[in-house]
C-alpha cells in the first residue's frame, strides 16, 4: 500500500477534474480525496495498491478531456485510513 499527495496545475478547475478523478479512483478501488485549491490547482490524496495508484497518477497527468494539465507534483504521504474516494468541497 502506498499513499501520495498530488497537486495538479493548469486548466483543471471547471472541467470536471474532481468528478472524473473520483470515477477513475472508484473504478480502480483506490482510496483518498480530491479538492479544488484557491490558486486554481487541484489537490488529491491517493492511497491503495501501488499499481492502481500508479494508474491514477498517470491519469492525473492527462486529466479529463477539457483539462490542460501543465504540471503535476507528487509527494509521499503518511498512511491513510479512509475508505473510498471522496470529493472535498472545502
Secondary structure, 3 states (H helix, E strand, C coil): CEEEEEEEEEECCCCCHHHHHHHHHHHHCCEEEEEECCCCCEEEEEEECHHHHHHHHHHHCCCCCCCEEEEEEEEECCCCCCCCEEEECC
